[in-house]
Amino acid sequence: MNSAKDPDKLLKWTAVYLGAVSCLLVPLFIRNSYFGLIELKARVYLYAAVPAVVLMAVPVLHGLLAGGKKYRKTIILLIAIGVWALFSSLVSLDPGLSFLGSKGWSVGSLMTLVLIAGTIIVSRYLEFDPRLLIPVMIANTIINILAIVQSAGFNVFGLQNGLIREQYYTYLSTIGNANSYSGYLCLVLPLFWGAFMSCGEWSTKVLYGIFAALGSMGIIMANSDSTYAGVGVCLLFMLLFVFGSEQYLRRSAILLFLHGLCLLFVRYCPLFEAKRATFKGLSKALASSPYAELICLCGILLYLICGKLFRSGKERYLLIALEALTAAAIILFAAHTALNFSDIWGNGRGAIWRSGWEYFRGLPLRRKITGIGPEMIFAAYIRLKAETGRNVVTAHSDILQILLAQGIVGLGLYFAFWGRMAALFLGKKLWKTNTAVFFFPLAAYWGQSLFCTVYPITAVVFSIMTGLYIKNAESD
């Protein structure tokens, strides 16, 4: 055996292992109902991932140094993000708490460093094989079915024991609260949508189609506008891919029809009556007449005209119209939010955003640059807690969270990262290749993260999805 190849083989298995930890173990792991679940999932990940990352640190560094210019810009950016997060912790209000994330949602600088190391390992050494999606699909089928059954009023395994009445339908499956479930769906479903559109075998198409229908039910059960925000941003990029072939467009029409069908099922099934009573915002509107019917109708019409569109060469006109419509919807939503913004907006997000921004403006210049430290956000909301009694430990928006925690420099690195991800997609015209499907989860998550902050469950899946995207995008 060639000894020079042994480290690479071991690193490849490490990448697969980290993928299994992030996409199987952490999502499925639950104990003692939902109490302390956020911190528990973070500990499970760290216990499983830290030994692998530490043991592989030397060969990974050697591989990076010996790899020439390949991946250099992206890897340097990831390392810079990790180093700055650690520095922000060291100069924070309490370095120990910030490093471990003990006073927040457990995504301190330690978690960030391990996640970035995992992303780098996956981006360099994970050879993607569609068969790897099978266990992920099985795990997520379990997760989504459990969420659906809970939403139908069945307290499976006693997971909802101890929840007050107002929380009964806001915690789902093995994931946790609706916001974390929403982010999780945004990271998983778009990948399988892309796989459904591009797969060749009939049996695979049927399996992905069933999974997509379960995912649509999951979106409805999440009852979160942030999910639709993620889907909206994802659509801006996905449409370029969808209109790349008649097959992609036809199968996207099937996905649209399936979502409308799920909305109708939830509307009329008596098992979801109590769940429907909790619906709000877009979830409530889309489940109402006539929107669900219109979604089904649009899916049917799109399916029927696919062939004619591509034979006539006029599909690009529909693409332009849909891109414009999606962009207009996003702009109108932003304008509506700005015009109707108040402390009560978004279940109290308005007060959190206002208080967070006011706190940042009052910080000394040094703190504006470095932030108050990862997972030290509670310090920004001491006054809000005193006024309302509400314990706030996150900013409920990744942009504001990064600004408060890691300052202007951290926010600059945040935008540099997302700019790099988008530049790879647009600059290399990745929508013309199957690599595009690895970008869709990132785009959807970014849209969702404008209204939510990172949880351990979303952080670990995001790490793997980012690694897969970098691996494939940098190679094309």
C-alpha positions as CSV (number, residue, x, y, z in Angstrom):
1,M,0.0,0.0,0.0
2,N,1.3,3.5,-0.9
3,S,1.9,5.2,2.4
4,A,1.6,8.6,0.9
5,K,-2.1,7.9,0.1
6,D,-2.9,6.6,3.6
7,P,-3.4,10.1,5.1
8,D,-5.8,11.1,2.3
9,K,-7.8,7.9,2.7
10,L,-8.1,8.5,6.4
11,L,-9.1,12.1,5.8
12,K,-11.8,11.0,3.4
13,W,-13.3,8.7,6.0
14,T,-13.1,11.6,8.5
15,A,-15.1,13.8,6.1
16,V,-17.7,11.0,5.8
17,Y,-17.7,10.6,9.6
18,L,-18.3,14.4,10.2
19,G,-21.1,14.3,7.6
20,A,-22.8,11.5,9.5
21,V,-22.4,13.2,12.8
22,S,-23.8,16.5,11.4
23,C,-26.6,15.1,9.2
24,L,-27.6,12.0,11.1
25,L,-26.5,11.9,14.8
26,V,-27.1,15.5,15.8
27,P,-30.5,16.0,14.0
28,L,-31.9,12.7,15.4
29,F,-30.5,13.0,19.0
30,I,-33.0,14.0,21.7
31,R,-33.3,13.2,25.4
32,N,-35.5,14.5,28.2
33,S,-38.0,16.1,25.8
34,Y,-37.2,19.6,24.5
35,F,-35.7,21.0,27.7
36,G,-32.1,21.8,27.2
37,L,-32.1,20.4,23.7
38,I,-30.2,23.2,22.2
39,E,-27.2,22.8,24.5
40,L,-27.5,19.0,24.3
41,K,-27.1,18.9,20.5
42,A,-24.1,21.3,20.7
43,R,-22.4,18.9,23.3
44,V,-23.2,15.8,21.2
45,Y,-21.6,17.5,18.1
46,L,-18.5,18.7,20.0
47,Y,-18.0,15.3,21.8
48,A,-18.2,13.5,18.4
49,A,-16.4,16.0,16.2
50,V,-13.5,17.5,18.3
51,P,-11.5,14.2,18.5
52,A,-11.7,13.8,14.8
53,V,-10.8,17.4,14.0
54,V,-7.9,17.4,16.5
55,L,-6.5,14.0,15.3
56,M,-6.6,15.2,11.6
57,A,-5.3,18.7,12.3
58,V,-1.7,18.0,11.2
59,P,-2.5,16.1,7.9
60,V,-5.1,18.7,7.0
61,L,-2.7,21.6,7.5
62,H,-0.1,19.7,5.5
63,G,-2.7,19.2,2.7
64,L,-3.5,22.9,2.7
65,L,0.1,23.9,2.5
66,A,0.8,21.4,-0.2
67,G,-2.3,22.1,-2.2
68,G,-1.0,25.2,-4.1
69,K,-3.5,27.8,-4.9
70,K,-6.5,25.5,-5.1
71,Y,-9.2,26.6,-2.7
72,R,-6.8,29.2,-1.2
73,K,-9.1,32.3,-1.2
74,T,-12.0,30.4,0.2
75,I,-10.0,28.6,2.8
76,I,-8.2,31.7,4.0
77,L,-11.5,33.4,4.3
78,L,-12.9,30.6,6.5
79,I,-9.8,30.6,8.6
80,A,-10.1,34.4,9.0
81,I,-13.7,34.0,10.2
82,G,-12.7,31.4,12.8
83,V,-9.7,33.4,14.0
84,W,-11.7,36.6,14.4
85,A,-14.5,34.7,16.3
86,L,-11.8,33.5,18.7
87,F,-10.3,37.0,19.0
88,S,-13.7,38.4,19.7
89,S,-14.2,35.9,22.5
90,L,-10.8,36.7,24.0
91,V,-11.6,40.4,24.2
92,S,-15.2,39.9,25.1
93,L,-17.0,40.7,28.4
94,D,-16.4,37.2,29.6
95,P,-13.9,35.1,27.5
96,G,-14.8,31.8,29.1
97,L,-18.6,32.2,28.5
98,S,-18.1,33.4,25.0
99,F,-15.7,30.6,24.1
100,L,-18.1,27.9,25.2
101,G,-21.3,29.8,24.4
102,S,-22.7,28.9,27.8
103,K,-25.0,32.0,28.1
104,G,-26.4,31.8,24.5
105,W,-27.3,29.0,22.2
106,S,-23.9,27.2,22.6
107,V,-22.4,28.4,19.3
108,G,-19.4,30.1,20.9
109,S,-16.0,30.5,19.3
110,L,-15.1,26.9,20.2
111,M,-18.1,25.6,18.2
112,T,-17.3,28.0,15.4
113,L,-13.7,26.8,15.1
114,V,-14.7,23.1,15.1
115,L,-17.3,23.8,12.5
116,I,-14.9,25.7,10.2
117,A,-12.4,22.8,10.6
118,G,-15.1,20.4,9.6
119,T,-16.1,22.5,6.6
120,I,-12.5,22.6,5.4
121,I,-12.1,18.8,5.8
122,V,-15.3,18.2,3.9
123,S,-14.4,20.7,1.2
124,R,-11.1,19.0,0.6
125,Y,-11.8,15.3,1.1
126,L,-15.4,14.4,0.8
127,E,-16.1,12.7,-2.5
128,F,-19.8,13.1,-3.0
129,D,-21.8,10.0,-4.0
130,P,-25.6,10.2,-4.4
131,R,-25.8,7.1,-2.3
132,L,-24.7,9.2,0.7
133,L,-28.1,10.9,0.4
134,I,-29.9,7.7,1.3
135,P,-29.3,7.7,5.0
136,V,-29.8,11.4,5.1
137,M,-33.2,11.0,3.4
138,I,-34.2,8.2,5.8
139,A,-33.3,10.3,8.8
140,N,-35.2,13.3,7.5
141,T,-38.2,11.2,6.6
142,I,-38.3,10.1,10.3
143,I,-37.9,13.7,11.4
144,N,-40.7,15.1,9.1
145,I,-43.1,12.3,9.8
146,L,-42.7,12.9,13.5
147,A,-43.4,16.6,13.1
148,I,-46.5,15.8,11.0
149,V,-47.8,13.3,13.6
150,Q,-47.2,15.8,16.4
151,S,-49.0,18.5,14.5
152,A,-51.9,16.1,14.2
153,G,-52.2,16.1,18.0
154,F,-50.3,13.0,18.9
155,N,-47.7,13.4,21.7
156,V,-45.3,10.8,20.3
157,F,-42.8,9.4,22.8
158,G,-44.0,12.0,25.3
159,L,-41.8,14.6,23.7
160,Q,-44.3,17.4,24.4
161,N,-44.6,16.6,28.1
162,G,-44.1,19.7,30.2
163,L,-44.8,22.2,27.5
164,I,-47.2,24.9,28.3
165,R,-50.3,25.3,26.1
166,E,-48.8,28.1,24.0
167,Q,-45.7,26.1,23.2
168,Y,-47.4,22.8,22.4
169,Y,-47.3,23.3,18.6
170,T,-44.1,25.3,18.4
171,Y,-41.7,22.4,19.2
172,L,-41.4,19.8,16.5
173,S,-39.8,16.4,16.0
174,T,-36.3,15.8,17.2
175,I,-35.2,19.3,16.0
176,G,-36.7,21.7,18.6
177,N,-38.5,24.9,18.2
178,A,-40.1,26.1,15.0
179,N,-37.3,28.5,14.1
180,S,-34.6,25.8,14.3
181,Y,-36.9,23.4,12.4
182,S,-37.4,26.2,9.8
183,G,-33.7,26.7,9.3
184,Y,-33.1,23.0,9.2
185,L,-35.7,22.5,6.4
186,C,-34.1,25.3,4.4
187,L,-30.7,23.6,4.6
188,V,-32.0,20.1,3.7
189,L,-35.0,20.4,1.3
190,P,-33.5,22.6,-1.5
191,L,-30.7,20.0,-2.0
192,F,-33.3,17.3,-2.5
193,W,-35.4,19.5,-4.7
194,G,-32.4,19.9,-7.0
195,A,-31.7,16.1,-6.8
196,F,-35.3,15.4,-7.7
197,M,-35.1,17.7,-10.8
198,S,-31.9,16.3,-12.1
199,C,-32.1,12.5,-11.2
200,G,-32.5,10.1,-14.1
201,E,-33.9,6.8,-12.8
202,W,-37.7,6.5,-12.3
203,S,-37.4,4.8,-8.9
204,T,-35.1,7.6,-7.6
205,K,-37.5,10.2,-8.9
206,V,-40.4,8.6,-7.0
207,L,-38.4,8.4,-3.8
208,Y,-37.3,12.0,-4.0
209,G,-40.8,13.0,-4.9
210,I,-42.2,11.4,-1.8
211,F,-39.5,13.0,0.3
212,A,-40.3,16.4,-1.3
213,A,-44.0,16.0,-0.3
214,L,-43.0,15.2,3.3
215,G,-40.8,18.2,3.2
216,S,-43.7,20.4,2.0
217,M,-45.7,19.1,5.0
218,G,-42.7,20.0,7.2
219,I,-42.7,23.6,5.8
220,I,-46.4,23.9,6.6
221,M,-46.0,22.5,10.1
222,A,-43.1,24.8,10.8
223,N,-45.6,27.7,10.6
224,S,-42.8,30.2,10.1
225,D,-42.6,33.0,7.6
226,S,-38.8,32.7,7.8
227,T,-39.0,29.4,5.9
228,Y,-40.8,31.2,3.0
229,A,-38.2,34.0,3.2
230,G,-35.5,31.3,2.7
231,V,-37.4,29.7,-0.2
232,G,-37.9,33.1,-1.8
233,V,-34.2,33.9,-1.8
234,C,-33.4,30.4,-3.0
235,L,-35.8,30.8,-5.9
236,L,-33.8,33.7,-7.3
237,F,-30.9,31.3,-7.9
238,M,-32.9,28.1,-8.4
239,L,-35.0,29.5,-11.3
240,L,-31.8,29.9,-13.4
241,F,-31.2,26.2,-13.0
242,V,-34.8,25.2,-13.4
243,F,-35.1,26.8,-16.8
244,G,-31.9,25.0,-18.0
245,S,-34.0,22.1,-19.4
246,E,-37.5,20.9,-20.0
247,Q,-37.0,18.1,-17.5
248,Y,-36.0,20.5,-14.7
249,L,-39.0,22.8,-15.4
250,R,-41.4,19.9,-15.6
251,R,-40.3,18.4,-12.3
252,S,-40.3,21.8,-10.6
253,A,-43.9,22.0,-11.7
254,I,-44.5,18.7,-9.9
255,L,-42.9,20.1,-6.7
256,L,-45.2,23.2,-6.9
257,F,-48.3,21.0,-7.3
258,L,-47.2,18.7,-4.4
259,H,-46.9,21.8,-2.1
260,G,-50.4,23.0,-3.1
261,L,-51.7,19.5,-2.5
262,C,-50.2,19.4,1.0
263,L,-51.7,22.8,1.8
264,L,-55.1,21.5,0.8
265,F,-54.7,18.3,2.8
266,V,-53.8,20.3,5.9
267,R,-56.7,22.6,5.4
268,Y,-59.3,19.9,5.2
269,C,-57.9,17.2,7.4
270,P,-59.7,17.4,10.8
271,L,-56.6,16.1,12.5
272,F,-54.9,19.4,11.9
273,E,-57.7,21.6,13.2
274,A,-55.9,22.6,16.4
275,K,-52.6,23.2,14.4
276,R,-54.4,25.4,11.9
277,A,-55.7,27.6,14.7
278,T,-52.0,28.5,15.4
279,F,-51.2,29.4,11.8
280,K,-50.2,33.0,11.2
281,G,-48.7,35.2,8.4
282,L,-47.9,33.4,5.1
283,S,-48.6,30.0,6.6
284,K,-52.2,31.1,7.3
285,A,-52.7,32.8,4.0
286,L,-51.3,30.0,1.9
287,A,-53.5,27.4,3.6
288,S,-56.5,29.5,3.0
289,S,-58.7,29.6,-0.1
290,P,-57.9,30.3,-2.9
291,Y,-54.1,30.3,-2.5
292,A,-53.6,26.6,-2.2
293,E,-55.8,25.9,-5.2
294,L,-53.9,28.5,-7.2
295,I,-50.6,26.9,-6.3
296,C,-51.9,23.5,-7.5
297,L,-53.3,25.1,-10.7
298,C,-50.0,26.9,-11.4
299,G,-48.1,23.6,-11.0
300,I,-50.5,21.8,-13.5
301,L,-50.4,24.6,-16.1
302,L,-46.6,24.9,-15.8
303,Y,-46.3,21.1,-16.4
304,L,-48.6,21.2,-19.4
305,I,-46.8,24.1,-21.2
306,C,-43.2,23.0,-20.5
307,G,-42.8,21.2,-23.9
308,K,-44.3,24.1,-25.9
309,L,-42.2,26.6,-24.1
310,F,-38.9,24.9,-24.9
311,R,-39.9,24.0,-28.5
312,S,-40.7,27.6,-29.2
313,G,-37.6,28.9,-27.4
314,K,-39.7,31.3,-25.3
315,E,-38.8,29.7,-21.9
316,R,-36.4,32.6,-21.2
317,Y,-39.4,35.1,-21.2
318,L,-41.1,33.1,-18.5
319,L,-37.8,32.9,-16.6
320,I,-37.4,36.7,-16.7
321,A,-41.0,37.2,-15.6
322,L,-40.7,34.8,-12.6
323,E,-37.3,36.3,-11.6
324,A,-38.9,39.7,-11.7
325,L,-41.9,38.5,-9.7
326,T,-39.8,36.9,-7.1
327,A,-37.6,39.9,-6.7
328,A,-40.6,42.2,-6.5
329,A,-42.2,40.0,-3.8
330,I,-39.0,40.3,-1.8
331,I,-38.8,44.0,-2.2
332,L,-42.5,44.5,-1.4
333,F,-42.1,42.4,1.7
334,A,-39.1,44.5,2.8
335,A,-41.0,47.7,2.1
336,H,-44.1,46.5,4.0
337,T,-41.9,45.5,6.9
338,A,-40.2,48.9,7.0
339,L,-43.5,50.7,6.8
340,N,-45.2,48.6,9.5
341,F,-42.2,48.1,11.7
342,S,-42.8,48.4,15.5
343,D,-41.8,46.7,18.7
344,I,-44.5,44.1,18.3
345,W,-43.6,43.2,14.7
346,G,-42.6,39.6,14.1
347,N,-43.6,38.2,17.5
348,G,-41.5,40.8,19.2
349,R,-38.6,40.8,16.8
350,G,-39.1,44.5,16.3
351,A,-38.3,45.3,19.9
352,I,-35.3,43.0,19.8
353,W,-33.9,44.5,16.6
354,R,-34.5,48.1,17.9
355,S,-32.9,47.4,21.3
356,G,-30.0,45.6,19.7
357,W,-29.2,48.4,17.3
358,E,-29.5,51.0,20.0
359,Y,-27.1,49.0,22.2
360,F,-24.6,48.8,19.4
361,R,-24.8,52.6,18.7
362,G,-24.0,53.2,22.4
363,L,-20.9,51.0,22.4
364,P,-17.4,52.6,22.5
365,L,-15.5,52.4,19.2
366,R,-13.4,49.5,20.3
367,R,-16.5,47.4,21.0
368,K,-18.0,48.5,17.7
369,I,-15.0,47.0,16.0
370,T,-14.6,43.8,18.0
371,G,-18.1,43.2,19.3
372,I,-19.1,42.0,22.8
373,G,-18.2,38.4,22.0
374,P,-19.9,35.4,20.4
375,E,-22.9,34.2,22.5
376,M,-22.7,37.2,24.8
377,I,-25.8,38.8,23.2
378,F,-27.7,38.6,26.5
379,A,-25.7,41.6,27.7
380,A,-27.3,43.8,24.9
381,Y,-30.8,42.9,26.2
382,I,-30.4,43.4,30.0
383,R,-32.5,46.6,29.7
384,L,-35.2,44.9,27.6
385,K,-35.4,42.0,30.0
386,A,-35.9,44.5,32.9
387,E,-38.6,46.3,31.0
388,T,-40.5,43.3,29.7
389,G,-39.3,40.3,31.7
390,R,-38.4,38.6,28.5
391,N,-35.1,36.7,28.5
392,V,-33.4,37.4,25.2
393,V,-30.1,35.7,24.4
394,T,-30.0,36.1,20.6
395,A,-30.7,39.0,18.1
396,H,-33.1,36.9,16.0
397,S,-31.2,38.0,12.8
398,D,-27.8,36.7,11.9
399,I,-26.7,40.1,10.6
400,L,-27.5,41.9,13.8
401,Q,-26.1,39.0,15.8
402,I,-22.7,39.1,14.0
403,L,-22.6,42.9,14.4
404,L,-23.2,42.8,18.1
405,A,-21.1,39.7,18.8
406,Q,-18.1,40.3,16.5
407,G,-18.4,43.9,15.5
408,I,-17.8,45.7,12.2
409,V,-14.9,43.5,11.3
410,G,-16.9,40.3,12.0
411,L,-19.8,41.7,9.9
412,G,-17.4,42.5,7.1
413,L,-16.1,38.9,7.1
414,Y,-19.7,37.7,7.1
415,F,-20.5,39.7,3.9
416,A,-17.2,38.6,2.4
417,F,-18.1,35.0,2.9
418,W,-21.6,35.3,1.4
419,G,-20.2,37.4,-1.4
420,R,-17.7,34.7,-2.2
421,M,-20.4,32.0,-2.2
422,A,-22.6,34.0,-4.6
423,A,-19.6,35.0,-6.8
424,L,-18.7,31.4,-7.3
425,F,-22.3,30.6,-8.4
426,L,-22.7,33.6,-10.7
427,G,-19.1,34.0,-11.9
428,K,-18.8,30.3,-12.9
429,K,-22.4,30.1,-14.1
430,L,-22.9,27.1,-11.9
431,W,-26.7,27.0,-12.7
432,K,-25.6,25.4,-15.9
433,T,-24.2,22.4,-14.0
434,N,-25.5,20.0,-11.3
435,T,-23.2,21.8,-8.8
436,A,-25.9,24.4,-8.5
437,V,-27.9,22.0,-6.2
438,F,-25.3,22.4,-3.5
439,F,-25.8,26.2,-3.5
440,F,-29.5,26.1,-3.1
441,P,-29.4,25.2,0.6
442,L,-27.0,28.0,1.4
443,A,-29.2,30.6,-0.4
444,A,-32.3,29.3,1.4
445,Y,-30.6,29.4,4.7
446,W,-29.3,32.9,4.2
447,G,-32.8,34.2,3.5
448,Q,-34.1,32.4,6.6
449,S,-31.3,33.7,8.7
450,L,-32.3,37.3,8.1
451,F,-35.1,36.6,10.7
452,C,-33.5,33.9,12.8
453,T,-30.1,33.2,14.4
454,V,-28.0,30.1,14.2
455,Y,-28.7,27.1,16.3
456,P,-26.4,24.2,16.9
457,I,-28.5,22.0,14.7
458,T,-28.5,24.5,11.8
459,A,-24.8,25.3,12.3
460,V,-23.6,21.7,11.9
461,V,-25.7,21.0,8.8
462,F,-24.7,24.4,7.3
463,S,-21.0,23.4,7.9
464,I,-21.5,20.2,5.8
465,M,-23.5,21.9,3.0
466,T,-20.9,24.7,2.8
467,G,-18.1,22.1,2.5
468,L,-19.9,20.3,-0.3
469,Y,-20.6,23.5,-2.2
470,I,-17.0,24.7,-1.9
471,K,-15.7,21.2,-3.0
472,N,-17.8,21.1,-6.1
473,A,-17.9,24.9,-7.0
474,E,-14.1,25.3,-6.7
475,S,-13.5,22.2,-8.8
476,D,-15.7,23.3,-11.7
